[in-house]
Amino acid sequence: MTKHILAIAVFMIGLVSFAQNGTANTELKKLPSVSLRTMDGEQVNTGSLGIKGPIIITFWASWCPTCKREMGTLSDLYSDWQEETGVTIVAVSLDDEKTKNNVPTLVNANGWEFLVLMDSNSDFKRAMGVNNTPHTFLINENGEIVYSRNNYAPGDEDLLYEALVKLKK
């Protein structure tokens, strides 16, 4: 009997974890409006990015090895995904005043073609409910968050791609 209770508990924990990390959220949250800067210092409002089509927003930092792995994977897939779905990737750096100068060097050295925004004060991070990096969101054409994933492991990009393709149906 105890084994059955344990099995049910493990299943329920997995189900709750999927609901938090997958697309099981039925209430769609709108993308908040926060003023950020590009790497060149240009001011951008997240609520009106002027991007047509779906948007992947990934929160990352130059000091985060897992973030850099995810960014490299997204970079490898970006042109194919863009051609197929019209997606735009926006990489939001959470580097603070001490490390924000590392961002352009890292982005340019890796050839990342994303729009990179700087959230040095963590205003957008707080507005999006991000607790740690990397944290990736998929935003539909109506500006609604339809997918959220915290952390990164190889293969997570497949789940993100599946959610992205569903938007086109």
C-alpha positions in Angstrom: 0.0 0.0 0.0 2.8 2.4 0.9 4.4 1.8 -2.5 1.2 2.8 -4.3 0.9 6.0 -2.2 4.5 6.8 -3.0 4.0 6.1 -6.8 0.9 8.4 -6.8 2.8 11.1 -4.9 5.7 11.0 -7.4 3.2 11.1 -10.3 1.4 14.1 -8.9 4.7 16.0 -8.3 5.6 15.3 -11.9 2.2 16.5 -13.1 2.5 19.7 -11.1 6.1 20.2 -12.4 4.9 19.8 -16.0 2.1 22.3 -15.4 4.6 24.9 -14.1 7.1 24.3 -16.9 4.9 23.4 -19.9 2.0 24.9 -21.6 -0.7 23.7 -19.3 -1.5 27.2 -18.0 -5.0 28.1 -19.2 -4.9 31.7 -18.1 -2.8 33.7 -20.5 -0.8 36.5 -19.0 0.1 39.5 -21.2 3.6 40.6 -21.7 4.3 43.5 -19.3 5.5 46.9 -20.4 9.0 47.7 -19.1 11.6 50.1 -20.4 14.9 48.4 -21.2 18.0 49.3 -23.3 19.7 47.5 -26.2 23.4 46.8 -26.1 23.8 50.1 -28.0 21.9 52.1 -25.4 18.7 52.5 -27.4 15.6 52.5 -25.2 13.0 49.8 -25.9 9.6 49.2 -24.3 8.8 45.5 -23.9 5.1 46.0 -24.3 5.5 47.4 -27.8 8.5 45.7 -29.4 7.0 46.2 -32.8 7.7 42.5 -33.7 5.3 40.7 -35.9 4.8 37.0 -35.1 5.7 34.9 -32.1 8.5 35.9 -29.8 10.8 33.8 -27.6 12.1 35.7 -24.7 15.0 34.2 -22.8 16.4 35.6 -19.6 20.1 34.9 -19.2 23.4 36.2 -17.8 27.0 36.2 -19.0 28.1 34.5 -15.8 25.6 31.6 -16.2 27.0 28.5 -18.0 23.6 26.9 -18.5 22.3 30.1 -20.1 25.2 30.2 -22.5 24.5 26.5 -23.5 20.8 27.4 -24.1 21.8 30.5 -26.1 24.2 28.5 -28.2 21.5 25.9 -29.0 18.9 28.6 -29.8 21.4 30.3 -32.0 22.0 27.1 -34.0 18.2 26.7 -34.5 17.2 30.3 -35.0 17.4 30.7 -38.7 15.4 27.5 -39.4 12.8 28.4 -36.8 12.6 32.0 -38.1 12.1 30.8 -41.6 9.5 28.2 -40.7 7.5 30.1 -38.0 8.5 33.8 -38.2 9.7 33.7 -34.6 11.9 36.4 -33.2 14.2 35.6 -30.2 14.8 38.3 -27.6 17.6 37.6 -25.2 17.2 39.6 -22.0 20.5 40.0 -20.1 20.3 40.1 -16.3 23.9 41.3 -16.0 24.3 44.0 -13.4 26.6 47.1 -13.4 29.6 44.9 -12.6 29.2 42.4 -15.5 27.1 44.2 -18.2 30.2 45.1 -20.2 30.8 41.4 -20.8 27.5 41.1 -22.7 28.4 42.6 -26.1 31.7 40.8 -26.1 30.0 37.4 -25.5 27.2 38.0 -27.9 29.5 39.1 -30.7 32.1 36.4 -30.1 29.3 33.7 -30.4 27.6 35.3 -33.3 24.2 35.4 -31.6 21.8 37.2 -33.9 19.1 37.9 -31.3 17.8 41.2 -30.2 19.6 41.6 -26.9 18.1 43.8 -24.2 19.7 44.8 -20.9 17.7 44.4 -17.7 20.5 45.6 -15.3 18.0 46.6 -12.6 15.9 43.4 -13.0 12.7 45.4 -13.6 11.5 43.1 -16.4 12.7 40.1 -14.5 10.4 41.0 -11.6 7.5 41.9 -13.9 7.8 38.4 -15.6 8.2 36.5 -12.3 11.6 35.2 -13.2 13.4 33.7 -10.2 16.5 32.3 -11.7 18.2 31.9 -15.1 17.8 30.7 -17.7 14.1 31.3 -18.0 12.4 31.1 -21.4 9.0 32.3 -22.5 7.0 32.0 -25.7 4.8 34.9 -26.5 2.0 34.6 -29.2 1.1 37.3 -31.7 -1.4 38.8 -29.2 1.4 39.4 -26.7 0.2 36.6 -24.4 2.6 34.3 -22.6 1.7 30.8 -23.9 4.8 28.8 -22.7 7.3 29.2 -19.9 10.3 27.0 -18.9 12.7 27.6 -16.1 16.3 26.3 -16.4 17.7 24.4 -19.4 18.7 20.8 -20.3 19.5 19.5 -23.7 16.3 18.5 -25.4 14.2 21.4 -23.9 14.5 23.2 -27.2 12.3 20.4 -28.7 9.5 21.2 -26.3 9.9 24.9 -27.1 9.7 24.1 -30.8 6.6 22.0 -30.3 4.9 24.9 -28.5 6.1 27.3 -31.3 4.7 25.1 -34.1 1.3 24.8 -32.3 1.0 28.6 -32.6 1.0 28.3 -36.4 -2.0 25.8 -36.4 
